[in-house]
Amino acid sequence: MSKDDNIISLIDDNGKEQKFEVMATFDIEEDEYAVLFPLTKEESEDGAYILRIEYDENGDFVLVNIEDEEELENAVSVYEAIVDEML
């Protein structure tokens, strides 16, 4: 797998395309999550994004913002634990 296989494009709220590298995916119970890092310098200053992975009626994955603060905090904690284990 090449690095380009981990690059995805998302459209922001303003209709502007942004490119991200998928750095990791992980599961918490029944839910799947993806950790994305922006490839543009302006966006990269914001750090990583963690989004929930869901699937549409065709079985294609869809990345969804995590609205629930507790769910987001849990996802961040799990990702940080994964990173700590790798170091």
NUGUSE-402894 format. One line per 8 residues: number of its first residue (from 1); for each residue x, y, z of N, C-alpha, C. Coordinates in Angstrom, 3 decimals. Layout:
<torfis>
NUM> X/Y/Z/X/Y/Z/X/Y/Z; ...;
</torfis>
This chain:
<torfis>
1> 0.850/-1.186/0.000/0.000/0.000/0.000/0.887/1.238/0.000; 0.628/2.138/-0.908/1.403/3.372/-0.972/0.762/4.434/-0.083; 1.521/5.463/0.181/1.005/6.561/0.997/-0.237/7.181/0.352; -0.277/7.231/-0.985/-1.420/7.816/-1.678/-2.707/7.045/-1.413; -2.604/5.772/-1.059/-3.797/4.985/-0.738/-4.487/5.513/0.522; -3.757/6.257/1.333/-4.299/6.792/2.578/-4.759/8.233/2.453; -4.777/8.785/1.250/-5.177/10.173/1.033/-6.640/10.199/0.577; -7.438/11.014/1.268/-8.837/11.177/0.884/-9.138/12.668/0.758;
9> -10.165/12.976/0.000/-10.628/14.357/-0.148/-11.995/14.479/0.488; -12.186/15.532/1.249/-13.476/15.835/1.867/-13.870/17.248/1.482; -15.154/17.496/1.421/-15.671/18.827/1.125/-16.103/19.470/2.438; -15.582/20.671/2.721/-15.947/21.344/3.969/-17.295/22.047/3.835; -17.721/22.703/4.900/-19.018/23.375/4.927/-19.137/24.488/3.890; -17.991/25.006/3.440/-17.987/26.080/2.447/-17.868/25.547/1.019; -17.899/24.222/0.847/-17.803/23.618/-0.462/-16.381/23.502/-0.981; -15.404/23.767/-0.120/-13.998/23.709/-0.514/-13.455/22.300/-0.255;
17> -12.744/21.759/-1.243/-12.159/20.429/-1.106/-10.901/20.501/-0.246; -10.786/19.578/0.691/-9.608/19.476/1.554/-9.070/18.056/1.454; -7.758/17.908/1.389/-7.140/16.585/1.353/-6.620/16.232/2.740; -6.821/14.956/3.106/-6.408/14.454/4.401/-5.692/13.129/4.232; -4.769/12.854/5.149/-4.169/11.534/5.219/-4.826/10.775/6.360; -5.278/9.565/6.062/-5.851/8.704/7.096/-4.671/8.073/7.826; -4.457/8.518/9.068/-3.311/8.043/9.845/-3.607/6.747/10.591; -4.868/6.554/10.958/-5.217/5.357/11.722/-6.722/5.153/11.686;
25> -7.118/3.918/11.865/-8.517/3.590/12.121/-8.524/2.659/13.320; -9.598/2.729/14.100/-9.704/1.874/15.281/-11.165/1.710/15.643; -11.435/0.673/16.427/-12.792/0.364/16.873/-12.927/0.622/18.362; -14.109/1.074/18.742/-14.514/1.138/20.143/-15.878/0.475/20.195; -15.910/-0.690/20.794/-17.126/-1.490/20.840/-17.664/-1.675/19.422; -18.863/-1.198/19.128/-19.492/-1.401/17.818/-19.128/-0.324/16.794; -18.487/0.760/17.228/-18.211/1.891/16.350/-16.787/1.860/15.816; -16.609/2.387/14.590/-15.300/2.522/13.966/-14.978/4.010/13.842;
33> -13.702/4.325/13.965/-13.257/5.713/13.889/-12.042/5.826/12.980; -11.863/7.011/12.390/-10.697/7.307/11.557/-10.029/8.566/12.088; -8.706/8.556/12.077/-7.921/9.724/12.473/-7.337/10.324/11.202; -7.673/11.572/10.947/-7.253/12.253/9.725/-6.356/13.437/10.043; -5.293/13.600/9.244/-4.430/14.771/9.339/-4.531/15.542/8.034; -4.819/16.836/8.098/-4.907/17.651/6.877/-3.550/17.744/6.191; -3.570/17.785/4.878/-2.331/17.902/4.119/-1.960/19.344/3.819; -2.919/20.268/3.943/-2.606/21.677/3.683/-2.038/22.312/4.938;
41> -1.084/23.206/4.739/-0.405/23.827/5.875/-1.372/24.594/6.778; -2.308/25.331/6.167/-3.242/26.133/6.975/-4.078/25.231/7.895; -4.556/24.139/7.319/-5.415/23.225/8.071/-4.617/22.388/9.063; -3.360/22.080/8.766/-2.581/21.194/9.620/-2.313/21.804/10.989; -2.409/23.132/11.086/-2.211/23.781/12.376/-3.321/23.426/13.358; -4.472/22.973/12.848/-5.577/22.573/13.711/-5.365/21.195/14.314; -4.392/20.435/13.825/-4.119/19.099/14.340/-4.975/18.053/13.668; -5.118/16.930/14.341/-5.835/15.779/13.783/-7.335/15.919/13.992;
49> -8.063/15.204/13.148/-9.515/15.102/13.267/-9.855/13.633/13.492; -10.772/13.380/14.396/-11.282/12.027/14.594/-12.743/12.031/14.170; -13.071/11.162/13.221/-14.430/11.066/12.699/-14.923/9.631/12.838; -16.221/9.480/13.027/-16.820/8.143/13.097/-17.049/7.641/11.685; -16.784/6.352/11.467/-17.013/5.717/10.180/-18.377/5.044/10.226; -19.224/5.408/9.289/-20.529/4.762/9.139/-20.621/4.268/7.703; -21.622/3.461/7.417/-21.783/2.909/6.079/-23.166/3.259/5.540; -23.208/3.640/4.257/-24.484/3.979/3.637/-25.176/2.712/3.131;
57> -26.312/2.887/2.485/-27.115/1.755/2.013/-26.397/0.911/0.965; -25.356/1.470/0.321/-24.578/0.734/-0.681/-23.357/0.043/-0.072; -23.168/0.229/1.231/-22.011/-0.363/1.889/-20.758/0.477/1.790; -20.884/1.691/1.230/-19.745/2.601/1.144/-19.575/3.329/2.468; -18.305/3.547/2.855/-18.101/4.233/4.135/-18.337/5.730/3.997; -18.827/6.305/5.092/-19.098/7.734/5.199/-18.462/8.199/6.505; -17.732/9.309/6.459/-17.131/9.864/7.670/-18.079/10.898/8.259; -18.329/10.769/9.564/-19.323/11.592/10.234/-18.671/12.320/11.409;
65> -18.964/13.615/11.541/-18.502/14.361/12.712/-19.087/13.745/13.973; -18.298/13.758/15.036/-18.765/13.253/16.327/-19.358/14.430/17.082; -20.671/14.423/17.245/-21.370/15.528/17.898/-21.378/15.390/19.422; -21.390/14.146/19.901/-21.466/13.891/21.335/-20.084/14.081/21.971; -19.981/15.012/22.920/-18.695/15.346/23.523/-18.077/14.163/24.264; -18.909/13.381/24.939/-18.406/12.213/25.669/-17.841/11.168/24.697; -18.534/10.953/23.583/-18.042/10.009/22.577/-16.712/10.492/22.008; -16.603/11.785/21.726/-15.363/12.341/21.192/-14.221/12.191/22.193;
73> -14.475/12.519/23.452/-13.441/12.380/24.483/-12.981/10.935/24.602; -13.906/9.998/24.513/-13.567/8.584/24.583/-12.703/8.185/23.384; -13.070/8.636/22.195/-12.304/8.321/20.992/-10.895/8.902/21.072; -10.771/10.126/21.558/-9.455/10.753/21.707/-8.610/9.957/22.702; -9.199/9.555/23.816/-8.471/8.783/24.831/-7.972/7.459/24.284; -8.828/6.766/23.535/-8.423/5.484/22.946/-7.297/5.700/21.941; -7.417/6.716/21.088/-6.368/6.987/20.106/-5.053/7.338/20.805; -5.099/8.157/21.837/-3.886/8.508/22.569/-3.238/7.276/23.199;
81> -4.051/6.345/23.706/-3.535/5.112/24.272/-2.846/4.262/23.195; -3.440/4.231/21.992/-2.839/3.488/20.881/-1.485/4.087/20.522; -1.420/5.413/20.442/-0.165/6.093/20.106/0.876/5.829/21.183; 0.481/5.891/22.453/1.422/5.635/23.557/1.995/4.224/23.485; 1.167/3.246/23.103/1.651/1.874/22.989/2.659/1.728/21.859; 2.502/2.530/20.831/3.413/2.451/19.682/4.762/3.085/19.962; 4.841/3.971/20.931/6.095/4.682/21.230/6.996/3.912/22.143;
</torfis>
